[in-house]
Amino acid sequence: MTEAIRYIRFSDPKQEKGSSRERQAELIDAHCAAQDWTVVETVEDLGKSAWKGDHLRVGELGRFTARVRSGAVAA
């Protein structure tokens, strides 16, 4: 069994009122199902700018990256 970690991000907090989160989750889940991967975790940066690097500097993707580098998450 191959495990996958789902990452969802959008820049503007206003997008949370729409379907951005659900749309991304559905697309990721469909891809993982087609590959026979199991989603074991979801990392989200809702309202964090990738342009400014917020998702890495103060966001969950940055914390996740640190976990991978420390060996807490298998790469």
PDB file of N, CA, C and O in Angstrom:
ATOM      1  N   MET A   1       0.851  -1.185   0.000  1.00  0.00           N
ATOM      2  CA  MET A   1       0.000   0.000   0.000  1.00  0.00           C
ATOM      3  C   MET A   1       0.891   1.240   0.000  1.00  0.00           C
ATOM      4  O   MET A   1       1.774   1.383   0.846  1.00  0.00           O
ATOM      5  N   THR A   2       0.653   2.113  -0.938  1.00  0.00           N
ATOM      6  CA  THR A   2       1.368   3.381  -0.999  1.00  0.00           C
ATOM      7  C   THR A   2       0.524   4.444  -0.309  1.00  0.00           C
ATOM      8  O   THR A   2      -0.671   4.579  -0.570  1.00  0.00           O
ATOM      9  N   GLU A   3       1.166   5.186   0.566  1.00  0.00           N
ATOM     10  CA  GLU A   3       0.472   6.240   1.302  1.00  0.00           C
ATOM     11  C   GLU A   3       0.734   7.595   0.662  1.00  0.00           C
ATOM     12  O   GLU A   3       1.817   7.857   0.140  1.00  0.00           O
ATOM     13  N   ALA A   4      -0.274   8.441   0.713  1.00  0.00           N
ATOM     14  CA  ALA A   4      -0.175   9.784   0.152  1.00  0.00           C
ATOM     15  C   ALA A   4      -0.578  10.798   1.210  1.00  0.00           C
ATOM     16  O   ALA A   4      -1.405  10.522   2.080  1.00  0.00           O
ATOM     17  N   ILE A   5       0.017  11.963   1.118  1.00  0.00           N
ATOM     18  CA  ILE A   5      -0.351  13.077   1.984  1.00  0.00           C
ATOM     19  C   ILE A   5      -0.901  14.179   1.090  1.00  0.00           C
ATOM     20  O   ILE A   5      -0.218  14.695   0.205  1.00  0.00           O
ATOM     21  N   ARG A   6      -2.142  14.518   1.349  1.00  0.00           N
ATOM     22  CA  ARG A   6      -2.860  15.500   0.530  1.00  0.00           C
ATOM     23  C   ARG A   6      -2.497  16.908   0.984  1.00  0.00           C
ATOM     24  O   ARG A   6      -2.470  17.192   2.181  1.00  0.00           O
ATOM     25  N   TYR A   7      -2.214  17.802   0.013  1.00  0.00           N
ATOM     26  CA  TYR A   7      -1.910  19.195   0.319  1.00  0.00           C
ATOM     27  C   TYR A   7      -2.914  20.098  -0.381  1.00  0.00           C
ATOM     28  O   TYR A   7      -3.092  20.037  -1.598  1.00  0.00           O
ATOM     29  N   ILE A   8      -3.563  20.936   0.414  1.00  0.00           N
ATOM     30  CA  ILE A   8      -4.571  21.864  -0.106  1.00  0.00           C
ATOM     31  C   ILE A   8      -4.162  23.274   0.307  1.00  0.00           C
ATOM     32  O   ILE A   8      -3.852  23.533   1.470  1.00  0.00           O
ATOM     33  N   ARG A   9      -4.167  24.186  -0.679  1.00  0.00           N
ATOM     34  CA  ARG A   9      -3.801  25.570  -0.396  1.00  0.00           C
ATOM     35  C   ARG A   9      -4.572  26.509  -1.306  1.00  0.00           C
ATOM     36  O   ARG A   9      -4.814  26.217  -2.477  1.00  0.00           O
ATOM     37  N   PHE A  10      -4.944  27.627  -0.745  1.00  0.00           N
ATOM     38  CA  PHE A  10      -5.413  28.743  -1.554  1.00  0.00           C
ATOM     39  C   PHE A  10      -4.972  30.023  -0.875  1.00  0.00           C
ATOM     40  O   PHE A  10      -4.732  30.054   0.332  1.00  0.00           O
ATOM     41  N   SER A  11      -4.867  31.091  -1.679  1.00  0.00           N
ATOM     42  CA  SER A  11      -4.253  32.333  -1.213  1.00  0.00           C
ATOM     43  C   SER A  11      -5.165  33.246  -0.418  1.00  0.00           C
ATOM     44  O   SER A  11      -4.755  33.804   0.600  1.00  0.00           O
ATOM     45  N   ASP A  12      -6.374  33.399  -0.866  1.00  0.00           N
ATOM     46  CA  ASP A  12      -7.264  34.399  -0.296  1.00  0.00           C
ATOM     47  C   ASP A  12      -8.256  33.742   0.662  1.00  0.00           C
ATOM     48  O   ASP A  12      -8.951  32.803   0.274  1.00  0.00           O
ATOM     49  N   PRO A  13      -8.334  34.217   1.903  1.00  0.00           N
ATOM     50  CA  PRO A  13      -9.288  33.645   2.851  1.00  0.00           C
ATOM     51  C   PRO A  13     -10.729  33.656   2.337  1.00  0.00           C
ATOM     52  O   PRO A  13     -11.545  32.846   2.775  1.00  0.00           O
ATOM     53  N   LYS A  14     -11.047  34.567   1.411  1.00  0.00           N
ATOM     54  CA  LYS A  14     -12.399  34.622   0.843  1.00  0.00           C
ATOM     55  C   LYS A  14     -12.730  33.340   0.078  1.00  0.00           C
ATOM     56  O   LYS A  14     -13.897  32.974  -0.056  1.00  0.00           O
ATOM     57  N   GLN A  15     -11.698  32.664  -0.421  1.00  0.00           N
ATOM     58  CA  GLN A  15     -11.921  31.436  -1.183  1.00  0.00           C
ATOM     59  C   GLN A  15     -12.510  30.321  -0.321  1.00  0.00           C
ATOM     60  O   GLN A  15     -13.087  29.368  -0.844  1.00  0.00           O
ATOM     61  N   GLU A  16     -12.364  30.441   0.992  1.00  0.00           N
ATOM     62  CA  GLU A  16     -12.908  29.419   1.881  1.00  0.00           C
ATOM     63  C   GLU A  16     -14.431  29.393   1.825  1.00  0.00           C
ATOM     64  O   GLU A  16     -15.051  28.376   2.137  1.00  0.00           O
ATOM     65  N   LYS A  17     -15.031  30.509   1.427  1.00  0.00           N
ATOM     66  CA  LYS A  17     -16.487  30.574   1.302  1.00  0.00           C
ATOM     67  C   LYS A  17     -16.967  29.830   0.064  1.00  0.00           C
ATOM     68  O   LYS A  17     -18.136  29.453  -0.016  1.00  0.00           O
ATOM     69  N   GLY A  18     -16.085  29.615  -0.895  1.00  0.00           N
ATOM     70  CA  GLY A  18     -16.442  28.913  -2.119  1.00  0.00           C
ATOM     71  C   GLY A  18     -16.157  27.423  -2.006  1.00  0.00           C
ATOM     72  O   GLY A  18     -16.228  26.844  -0.922  1.00  0.00           O
ATOM     73  N   SER A  19     -15.835  26.816  -3.135  1.00  0.00           N
ATOM     74  CA  SER A  19     -15.630  25.370  -3.158  1.00  0.00           C
ATOM     75  C   SER A  19     -14.178  24.982  -3.448  1.00  0.00           C
ATOM     76  O   SER A  19     -13.906  23.839  -3.817  1.00  0.00           O
ATOM     77  N   SER A  20     -13.253  25.916  -3.286  1.00  0.00           N
ATOM     78  CA  SER A  20     -11.852  25.644  -3.603  1.00  0.00           C
ATOM     79  C   SER A  20     -11.308  24.450  -2.824  1.00  0.00           C
ATOM     80  O   SER A  20     -10.666  23.568  -3.395  1.00  0.00           O
ATOM     81  N   ARG A  21     -11.563  24.428  -1.534  1.00  0.00           N
ATOM     82  CA  ARG A  21     -11.062  23.337  -0.695  1.00  0.00           C
ATOM     83  C   ARG A  21     -11.640  21.993  -1.135  1.00  0.00           C
ATOM     84  O   ARG A  21     -10.901  21.024  -1.307  1.00  0.00           O
ATOM     85  N   GLU A  22     -12.938  21.937  -1.313  1.00  0.00           N
ATOM     86  CA  GLU A  22     -13.602  20.694  -1.702  1.00  0.00           C
ATOM     87  C   GLU A  22     -13.163  20.248  -3.091  1.00  0.00           C
ATOM     88  O   GLU A  22     -12.947  19.058  -3.323  1.00  0.00           O
ATOM     89  N   ARG A  23     -13.032  21.198  -4.013  1.00  0.00           N
ATOM     90  CA  ARG A  23     -12.617  20.865  -5.373  1.00  0.00           C
ATOM     91  C   ARG A  23     -11.223  20.257  -5.377  1.00  0.00           C
ATOM     92  O   ARG A  23     -10.981  19.244  -6.033  1.00  0.00           O
ATOM     93  N   GLN A  24     -10.310  20.879  -4.643  1.00  0.00           N
ATOM     94  CA  GLN A  24      -8.952  20.348  -4.583  1.00  0.00           C
ATOM     95  C   GLN A  24      -8.935  18.953  -3.952  1.00  0.00           C
ATOM     96  O   GLN A  24      -8.259  18.052  -4.448  1.00  0.00           O
ATOM     97  N   ALA A  25      -9.677  18.782  -2.864  1.00  0.00           N
ATOM     98  CA  ALA A  25      -9.721  17.476  -2.193  1.00  0.00           C
ATOM     99  C   ALA A  25     -10.270  16.408  -3.128  1.00  0.00           C
ATOM    100  O   ALA A  25      -9.736  15.299  -3.177  1.00  0.00           O
ATOM    101  N   GLU A  26     -11.322  16.721  -3.867  1.00  0.00           N
ATOM    102  CA  GLU A  26     -11.900  15.755  -4.799  1.00  0.00           C
ATOM    103  C   GLU A  26     -10.920  15.368  -5.896  1.00  0.00           C
ATOM    104  O   GLU A  26     -10.807  14.191  -6.239  1.00  0.00           O
ATOM    105  N   LEU A  27     -10.211  16.346  -6.449  1.00  0.00           N
ATOM    106  CA  LEU A  27      -9.230  16.062  -7.501  1.00  0.00           C
ATOM    107  C   LEU A  27      -8.079  15.200  -6.967  1.00  0.00           C
ATOM    108  O   LEU A  27      -7.649  14.250  -7.621  1.00  0.00           O
ATOM    109  N   ILE A  28      -7.597  15.538  -5.789  1.00  0.00           N
ATOM    110  CA  ILE A  28      -6.508  14.762  -5.185  1.00  0.00           C
ATOM    111  C   ILE A  28      -6.988  13.341  -4.887  1.00  0.00           C
ATOM    112  O   ILE A  28      -6.289  12.373  -5.184  1.00  0.00           O
ATOM    113  N   ASP A  29      -8.169  13.219  -4.306  1.00  0.00           N
ATOM    114  CA  ASP A  29      -8.695  11.891  -3.971  1.00  0.00           C
ATOM    115  C   ASP A  29      -8.893  11.037  -5.213  1.00  0.00           C
ATOM    116  O   ASP A  29      -8.614   9.839  -5.187  1.00  0.00           O
ATOM    117  N   ALA A  30      -9.368  11.631  -6.293  1.00  0.00           N
ATOM    118  CA  ALA A  30      -9.557  10.878  -7.541  1.00  0.00           C
ATOM    119  C   ALA A  30      -8.215  10.401  -8.082  1.00  0.00           C
ATOM    120  O   ALA A  30      -8.092   9.261  -8.531  1.00  0.00           O
ATOM    121  N   HIS A  31      -7.212  11.270  -8.039  1.00  0.00           N
ATOM    122  CA  HIS A  31      -5.884  10.878  -8.523  1.00  0.00           C
ATOM    123  C   HIS A  31      -5.304   9.757  -7.653  1.00  0.00           C
ATOM    124  O   HIS A  31      -4.762   8.779  -8.168  1.00  0.00           O
ATOM    125  N   CYS A  32      -5.423   9.907  -6.353  1.00  0.00           N
ATOM    126  CA  CYS A  32      -4.907   8.876  -5.444  1.00  0.00           C
ATOM    127  C   CYS A  32      -5.629   7.550  -5.654  1.00  0.00           C
ATOM    128  O   CYS A  32      -4.995   6.495  -5.638  1.00  0.00           O
ATOM    129  N   ALA A  33      -6.925   7.585  -5.848  1.00  0.00           N
ATOM    130  CA  ALA A  33      -7.684   6.354  -6.093  1.00  0.00           C
ATOM    131  C   ALA A  33      -7.230   5.696  -7.391  1.00  0.00           C
ATOM    132  O   ALA A  33      -7.094   4.474  -7.447  1.00  0.00           O
ATOM    133  N   ALA A  34      -6.997   6.481  -8.426  1.00  0.00           N
ATOM    134  CA  ALA A  34      -6.549   5.934  -9.707  1.00  0.00           C
ATOM    135  C   ALA A  34      -5.173   5.293  -9.594  1.00  0.00           C
ATOM    136  O   ALA A  34      -4.857   4.353 -10.324  1.00  0.00           O
ATOM    137  N   GLN A  35      -4.356   5.802  -8.678  1.00  0.00           N
ATOM    138  CA  GLN A  35      -3.011   5.260  -8.479  1.00  0.00           C
ATOM    139  C   GLN A  35      -2.990   4.160  -7.416  1.00  0.00           C
ATOM    140  O   GLN A  35      -1.951   3.544  -7.174  1.00  0.00           O
ATOM    141  N   ASP A  36      -4.131   3.918  -6.790  1.00  0.00           N
ATOM    142  CA  ASP A  36      -4.251   2.956  -5.684  1.00  0.00           C
ATOM    143  C   ASP A  36      -3.417   3.391  -4.473  1.00  0.00           C
ATOM    144  O   ASP A  36      -2.782   2.570  -3.811  1.00  0.00           O
ATOM    145  N   TRP A  37      -3.436   4.697  -4.201  1.00  0.00           N
ATOM    146  CA  TRP A  37      -2.758   5.260  -3.050  1.00  0.00           C
ATOM    147  C   TRP A  37      -3.794   5.531  -1.962  1.00  0.00           C
ATOM    148  O   TRP A  37      -4.954   5.808  -2.267  1.00  0.00           O
ATOM    149  N   THR A  38      -3.390   5.455  -0.718  1.00  0.00           N
ATOM    150  CA  THR A  38      -4.255   5.740   0.413  1.00  0.00           C
ATOM    151  C   THR A  38      -3.849   7.070   1.039  1.00  0.00           C
ATOM    152  O   THR A  38      -2.694   7.248   1.427  1.00  0.00           O
ATOM    153  N   VAL A  39      -4.788   7.997   1.137  1.00  0.00           N
ATOM    154  CA  VAL A  39      -4.516   9.289   1.777  1.00  0.00           C
ATOM    155  C   VAL A  39      -4.498   9.060   3.283  1.00  0.00           C
ATOM    156  O   VAL A  39      -5.483   8.602   3.863  1.00  0.00           O
ATOM    157  N   VAL A  40      -3.365   9.382   3.914  1.00  0.00           N
ATOM    158  CA  VAL A  40      -3.210   9.149   5.347  1.00  0.00           C
ATOM    159  C   VAL A  40      -3.172  10.444   6.153  1.00  0.00           C
ATOM    160  O   VAL A  40      -3.261  10.420   7.381  1.00  0.00           O
ATOM    161  N   GLU A  41      -3.039  11.564   5.464  1.00  0.00           N
ATOM    162  CA  GLU A  41      -2.947  12.855   6.156  1.00  0.00           C
ATOM    163  C   GLU A  41      -3.300  13.965   5.171  1.00  0.00           C
ATOM    164  O   GLU A  41      -3.108  13.831   3.963  1.00  0.00           O
ATOM    165  N   THR A  42      -3.811  15.045   5.706  1.00  0.00           N
ATOM    166  CA  THR A  42      -4.068  16.232   4.895  1.00  0.00           C
ATOM    167  C   THR A  42      -3.347  17.416   5.520  1.00  0.00           C
ATOM    168  O   THR A  42      -3.482  17.685   6.714  1.00  0.00           O
ATOM    169  N   VAL A  43      -2.586  18.114   4.703  1.00  0.00           N
ATOM    170  CA  VAL A  43      -1.895  19.336   5.117  1.00  0.00           C
ATOM    171  C   VAL A  43      -2.585  20.480   4.375  1.00  0.00           C
ATOM    172  O   VAL A  43      -2.754  20.431   3.157  1.00  0.00           O
ATOM    173  N   GLU A  44      -2.979  21.506   5.124  1.00  0.00           N
ATOM    174  CA  GLU A  44      -3.726  22.606   4.515  1.00  0.00           C
ATOM    175  C   GLU A  44      -3.119  23.959   4.868  1.00  0.00           C
ATOM    176  O   GLU A  44      -2.740  24.212   6.011  1.00  0.00           O
ATOM    177  N   ASP A  45      -3.039  24.802   3.880  1.00  0.00           N
ATOM    178  CA  ASP A  45      -2.682  26.200   4.063  1.00  0.00           C
ATOM    179  C   ASP A  45      -3.798  27.023   3.436  1.00  0.00           C
ATOM    180  O   ASP A  45      -3.748  27.377   2.258  1.00  0.00           O
ATOM    181  N   LEU A  46      -4.784  27.313   4.231  1.00  0.00           N
ATOM    182  CA  LEU A  46      -5.961  28.028   3.754  1.00  0.00           C
ATOM    183  C   LEU A  46      -5.747  29.518   3.977  1.00  0.00           C
ATOM    184  O   LEU A  46      -5.630  29.980   5.112  1.00  0.00           O
ATOM    185  N   GLY A  47      -5.697  30.258   2.883  1.00  0.00           N
ATOM    186  CA  GLY A  47      -5.467  31.694   2.966  1.00  0.00           C
ATOM    187  C   GLY A  47      -4.006  32.060   3.117  1.00  0.00           C
ATOM    188  O   GLY A  47      -3.687  33.138   3.618  1.00  0.00           O
ATOM    189  N   LYS A  48      -3.107  31.173   2.688  1.00  0.00           N
ATOM    190  CA  LYS A  48      -1.666  31.443   2.758  1.00  0.00           C
ATOM    191  C   LYS A  48      -1.120  31.661   1.354  1.00  0.00           C
ATOM    192  O   LYS A  48      -1.358  30.848   0.460  1.00  0.00           O
ATOM    193  N   SER A  49      -0.402  32.735   1.159  1.00  0.00           N
ATOM    194  CA  SER A  49       0.128  33.083  -0.148  1.00  0.00           C
ATOM    195  C   SER A  49       1.367  32.267  -0.490  1.00  0.00           C
ATOM    196  O   SER A  49       2.311  32.199   0.297  1.00  0.00           O
ATOM    197  N   ALA A  50       1.361  31.652  -1.662  1.00  0.00           N
ATOM    198  CA  ALA A  50       2.566  30.981  -2.159  1.00  0.00           C
ATOM    199  C   ALA A  50       3.500  32.024  -2.767  1.00  0.00           C
ATOM    200  O   ALA A  50       4.719  31.857  -2.733  1.00  0.00           O
ATOM    201  N   TRP A  51       2.949  33.077  -3.312  1.00  0.00           N
ATOM    202  CA  TRP A  51       3.746  34.124  -3.937  1.00  0.00           C
ATOM    203  C   TRP A  51       4.690  34.759  -2.908  1.00  0.00           C
ATOM    204  O   TRP A  51       5.861  35.011  -3.189  1.00  0.00           O
ATOM    205  N   LYS A  52       4.154  35.007  -1.725  1.00  0.00           N
ATOM    206  CA  LYS A  52       4.954  35.623  -0.667  1.00  0.00           C
ATOM    207  C   LYS A  52       5.737  34.588   0.140  1.00  0.00           C
ATOM    208  O   LYS A  52       6.584  34.953   0.954  1.00  0.00           O
ATOM    209  N   GLY A  53       5.463  33.317  -0.077  1.00  0.00           N
ATOM    210  CA  GLY A  53       6.156  32.257   0.651  1.00  0.00           C
ATOM    211  C   GLY A  53       5.577  31.969   2.020  1.00  0.00           C
ATOM    212  O   GLY A  53       6.190  31.259   2.818  1.00  0.00           O
ATOM    213  N   ASP A  54       4.395  32.516   2.304  1.00  0.00           N
ATOM    214  CA  ASP A  54       3.779  32.296   3.613  1.00  0.00           C
ATOM    215  C   ASP A  54       3.552  30.815   3.902  1.00  0.00           C
ATOM    216  O   ASP A  54       3.680  30.381   5.047  1.00  0.00           O
ATOM    217  N   HIS A  55       3.217  30.042   2.879  1.00  0.00           N
ATOM    218  CA  HIS A  55       2.943  28.626   3.081  1.00  0.00           C
ATOM    219  C   HIS A  55       4.185  27.874   3.564  1.00  0.00           C
ATOM    220  O   HIS A  55       4.064  26.842   4.224  1.00  0.00           O
ATOM    221  N   LEU A  56       5.361  28.376   3.244  1.00  0.00           N
ATOM    222  CA  LEU A  56       6.608  27.759   3.707  1.00  0.00           C
ATOM    223  C   LEU A  56       7.130  28.412   4.979  1.00  0.00           C
ATOM    224  O   LEU A  56       7.638  27.731   5.870  1.00  0.00           O
ATOM    225  N   ARG A  57       7.007  29.717   5.059  1.00  0.00           N
ATOM    226  CA  ARG A  57       7.579  30.454   6.182  1.00  0.00           C
ATOM    227  C   ARG A  57       6.760  30.286   7.463  1.00  0.00           C
ATOM    228  O   ARG A  57       7.322  30.027   8.527  1.00  0.00           O
ATOM    229  N   VAL A  58       5.451  30.429   7.368  1.00  0.00           N
ATOM    230  CA  VAL A  58       4.603  30.364   8.565  1.00  0.00           C
ATOM    231  C   VAL A  58       3.445  29.386   8.405  1.00  0.00           C
ATOM    232  O   VAL A  58       2.557  29.328   9.255  1.00  0.00           O
ATOM    233  N   GLY A  59       3.451  28.624   7.328  1.00  0.00           N
ATOM    234  CA  GLY A  59       2.324  27.736   7.056  1.00  0.00           C
ATOM    235  C   GLY A  59       2.589  26.281   7.376  1.00  0.00           C
ATOM    236  O   GLY A  59       3.665  25.895   7.831  1.00  0.00           O
ATOM    237  N   GLU A  60       1.572  25.501   7.121  1.00  0.00           N
ATOM    238  CA  GLU A  60       1.635  24.065   7.397  1.00  0.00           C
ATOM    239  C   GLU A  60       2.596  23.329   6.468  1.00  0.00           C
ATOM    240  O   GLU A  60       3.194  22.332   6.873  1.00  0.00           O
ATOM    241  N   LEU A  61       2.757  23.802   5.230  1.00  0.00           N
ATOM    242  CA  LEU A  61       3.704  23.137   4.334  1.00  0.00           C
ATOM    243  C   LEU A  61       5.121  23.272   4.873  1.00  0.00           C
ATOM    244  O   LEU A  61       5.912  22.334   4.773  1.00  0.00           O
ATOM    245  N   GLY A  62       5.444  24.407   5.434  1.00  0.00           N
ATOM    246  CA  GLY A  62       6.757  24.588   6.054  1.00  0.00           C
ATOM    247  C   GLY A  62       6.958  23.647   7.229  1.00  0.00           C
ATOM    248  O   GLY A  62       8.032  23.066   7.382  1.00  0.00           O
ATOM    249  N   ARG A  63       5.935  23.492   8.058  1.00  0.00           N
ATOM    250  CA  ARG A  63       6.026  22.563   9.192  1.00  0.00           C
ATOM    251  C   ARG A  63       6.128  21.122   8.708  1.00  0.00           C
ATOM    252  O   ARG A  63       6.870  20.319   9.275  1.00  0.00           O
ATOM    253  N   PHE A  64       5.379  20.799   7.658  1.00  0.00           N
ATOM    254  CA  PHE A  64       5.441  19.450   7.097  1.00  0.00           C
ATOM    255  C   PHE A  64       6.840  19.174   6.535  1.00  0.00           C
ATOM    256  O   PHE A  64       7.398  18.098   6.748  1.00  0.00           O
ATOM    257  N   THR A  65       7.394  20.142   5.823  1.00  0.00           N
ATOM    258  CA  THR A  65       8.746  19.998   5.260  1.00  0.00           C
ATOM    259  C   THR A  65       9.755  19.742   6.380  1.00  0.00           C
ATOM    260  O   THR A  65      10.651  18.912   6.230  1.00  0.00           O
ATOM    261  N   ALA A  66       9.616  20.439   7.481  1.00  0.00           N
ATOM    262  CA  ALA A  66      10.517  20.230   8.624  1.00  0.00           C
ATOM    263  C   ALA A  66      10.378  18.817   9.176  1.00  0.00           C
ATOM    264  O   ALA A  66      11.371  18.206   9.573  1.00  0.00           O
ATOM    265  N   ARG A  67       9.158  18.294   9.205  1.00  0.00           N
ATOM    266  CA  ARG A  67       8.934  16.915   9.672  1.00  0.00           C
ATOM    267  C   ARG A  67       9.622  15.919   8.745  1.00  0.00           C
ATOM    268  O   ARG A  67      10.212  14.944   9.211  1.00  0.00           O
ATOM    269  N   VAL A  68       9.551  16.156   7.436  1.00  0.00           N
ATOM    270  CA  VAL A  68      10.210  15.267   6.475  1.00  0.00           C
ATOM    271  C   VAL A  68      11.726  15.326   6.680  1.00  0.00           C
ATOM    272  O   VAL A  68      12.392  14.292   6.732  1.00  0.00           O
ATOM    273  N   ARG A  69      12.255  16.522   6.792  1.00  0.00           N
ATOM    274  CA  ARG A  69      13.705  16.679   6.961  1.00  0.00           C
ATOM    275  C   ARG A  69      14.212  16.041   8.248  1.00  0.00           C
ATOM    276  O   ARG A  69      15.337  15.544   8.293  1.00  0.00           O
ATOM    277  N   SER A  70      13.381  16.053   9.303  1.00  0.00           N
ATOM    278  CA  SER A  70      13.796  15.469  10.574  1.00  0.00           C
ATOM    279  C   SER A  70      13.648  13.951  10.594  1.00  0.00           C
ATOM    280  O   SER A  70      14.118  13.288  11.518  1.00  0.00           O
ATOM    281  N   GLY A  71      12.993  13.405   9.571  1.00  0.00           N
ATOM    282  CA  GLY A  71      12.782  11.963   9.513  1.00  0.00           C
ATOM    283  C   GLY A  71      11.486  11.508  10.162  1.00  0.00           C
ATOM    284  O   GLY A  71      11.200  10.311  10.200  1.00  0.00           O
ATOM    285  N   ALA A  72      10.694  12.455  10.676  1.00  0.00           N
ATOM    286  CA  ALA A  72       9.420  12.094  11.301  1.00  0.00           C
ATOM    287  C   ALA A  72       8.400  11.594  10.286  1.00  0.00           C
ATOM    288  O   ALA A  72       7.466  10.872  10.637  1.00  0.00           O
ATOM    289  N   VAL A  73       8.582  11.978   9.032  1.00  0.00           N
ATOM    290  CA  VAL A  73       7.733  11.527   7.936  1.00  0.00           C
ATOM    291  C   VAL A  73       8.653  10.893   6.902  1.00  0.00           C
ATOM    292  O   VAL A  73       9.642  11.499   6.492  1.00  0.00           O
ATOM    293  N   ALA A  74       8.330   9.684   6.484  1.00  0.00           N
ATOM    294  CA  ALA A  74       9.163   9.001   5.475  1.00  0.00           C
ATOM    295  C   ALA A  74       9.058   9.728   4.148  1.00  0.00           C
ATOM    296  O   ALA A  74       7.971  10.120   3.723  1.00  0.00           O
ATOM    297  N   ALA A  75      10.183   9.900   3.510  1.00  0.00           N
ATOM    298  CA  ALA A  75      10.210  10.577   2.210  1.00  0.00           C
ATOM    299  C   ALA A  75      10.083   9.577   1.095  1.00  0.00           C
ATOM    300  O   ALA A  75      10.086   9.955  -0.077  1.00  0.00           O
TER     301      ALA A  75
END
